[in-house]
Every structure is written in C-alpha cells, then in structure tokens.
C-alpha cells in the first residue's frame, strides 16, 4: 500500500464515522504549496463556508502559503466565516492526513476562533 492509498483509506474510515453523527463537517485538504478548508452541510451537498491560502485576502497577509502560520490564518478565517453562516459545532474531517503540523495548526486556530469540535 502506497502513501496515497493509505491516506484515502484513513479518510474513508473517518468519513463513515462522521456521517453517522449527522453534523456539519470541517474538511481540509493540503498540498505542498497551499491548504484549503471548507465547512460542509451534514448531507455534504452545500458548502457553508470556505477559506484557503489561494484567496487574495488571506494570501496578502502571508509571506509563505505552505507553513504553519498560513494554516493558522486559514483556521481563523474558516471559523469566522462559519460562525457568520450560523455554524458553531462541526466534526473535523482531516481527509486522512495525519494530525500534526499544518493540520494541527489549522484545527487549533479554528478552535480558538470559536468553532467547537
């Protein structure tokens, strides 16, 4: 099993558990250059809020888009936008990525900004 298929297997297992909870989910995706976050409805059909390092308002404040500081900024923005959309409780879908580094920084920043998960 290669690295990508192992990540996708972890993601599938996690999404099955989240689906049973029937709550909105904060899902992330990370690449080598950027990090993306979305708050999706419980059924997964509607995007309630989104933030990423490719957006001009976030990218303008950052020196580098692929580090922990950038992930923290995305975490703060996604929390602000989700709360503005009326969402405070979410399930954290890390898309199979291991919980450390940029993923952990985004989650911690979102918690500090007011999201509960």
N, C-alpha and C positions, 0 to 999 in steps of 0.2 A: 504494500500500500504506500503510495507516494504522499507527499506533504499535502497536496491539494485535496485528494480524495479523503484523507484523514480529517481535514478541516470540514469538508462538506458532510461527512458522517456525523461529526460532533454537532454541526449546525442543524441537521435534520432531527437528531435526538432532542436537542434543546427546543426546537420549534414545536415538536409534538407536545412537550410538556406545557409550553406557553399557550398553545391552542386550547388545552383543557381548562386553563384558568379563565379564558374569555375576558381578557383585559386588553387595553391598548398596549402596543409594544414599541419600545425604543430600539430600533435596529441600526446597526452600524456596518460600515464597510470601510476597509482600509487598503490603500495601495502603498507603494513605496514613496509616492510623492504627496498624496492627499488622504484626507479622512472625511467620510460622509456620515451623516446621521439623519434618520427620519423617525417621526412618530406616526405609526400606522394605526388605523382603527382596529377593533377587536377582530373583525372579519377579514382584515387585510386588504380591503378594496379601496380605502380612502387614505390619502396622505394628509395628516392633520397639521404637521409642521416639518420643516426640513432645514438643515444647515450643513455647510461643507466649507472646506478651505478653498474651493474654486470660486465661491461667491465674493464679489468685489468688496462688500462691506466688512467681511471677515479677513480676506486676503490683504487688504490695505493696512491693517494693524499689525501684520506679522512680518518678521524678517525671513522666516523659513516656514513652509507649509507642511513639512514632514517630521515635526518633532513633538515632544510632549506639550510644549507651550501652545502650539497650534491646536492640538487635541483638546486642551483645556478651554481654549477660546470657543471651539465648536460646541463643547459641552455646555458652556454658559449660554450661548445663543440658542441652542435647541431647547434648553429649559425655559428660557424667556418666551420663546415662540410657542411652546406647548402650553404654558400657563396662560398666555394670551388667547389661545384657542380653547381654553377651558379644560385642559387635561393636567391633572396633578399626579395620578397614580398610573404607572406603566410597568411592564415587565421588560427587563433588559435582555435583548437578543444580540449577542455578540457575534453572531454569524459564524460560530465555530472558531473564532480567533481566541487565542489564549488570553486570560485575564491578567495582563501585565503591560507595562509600558504605556503606549498611546491609548489603548483600550481602557486601561485602568484610569488614566488621567481624564479621559472624556467622562467616564462614569462618575468619578469623584466630583468633577466640576458641575455636572448636571445635578447631583445630589445637593451640593452646596447652594446651587441656584434655586432649589425648591422642588425638584421632581422627587417623587417617592418611589423607590423600587428596592 
